[in-house]
């Protein structure tokens, strides 16, 4: 059983509960496995194979900076011994989640796959969202189809969003300058000056997919790259 299989079941569970689900969302505290939006409220969900210290630290960061209305973790259901009950370390982790307001959900596995949601071990606590750190500001339509949990670098990032906007503008306006591009698109850079310098260099070095840079009359201009487009 792999983490990406558990993440896929978590996505299915959330969508069945009327959440609009975005995957691998980069925010101010790192990258969230899943972000759900429903009725104007947001939920961050971290999917891991166990209640590790790293998982609790990540969940605590999301709650401390108030990045969403709810923060939850999804883990496989423990294999409890019949008489001894859950190990003390897991009970301690659940107690920490209660204190932080982090929800904990168990999925049960059978025959090598995760079948269904087993229980809500700890309910999430609703919180106010900091407008500056609100993770909903970082959502993109492309994130709905990016599988969470695979760790293969396929997640949607602010740079990829900027690069796609640049490629789309160049396709519609071949021969445009970097100033024209930056003035026309939304980008993730702190200023237009920074955006112009970085995008020009990246395009010249061939790091902007579908964009080809050339120099005309001592000015760098951009055309669609026919080899990739």
Order of alpha helices (4+ residues) and beta strands (2+ residues): alpha-beta-beta-beta-alpha-beta-alpha-beta-beta-alpha-beta-alpha-alpha-beta-beta
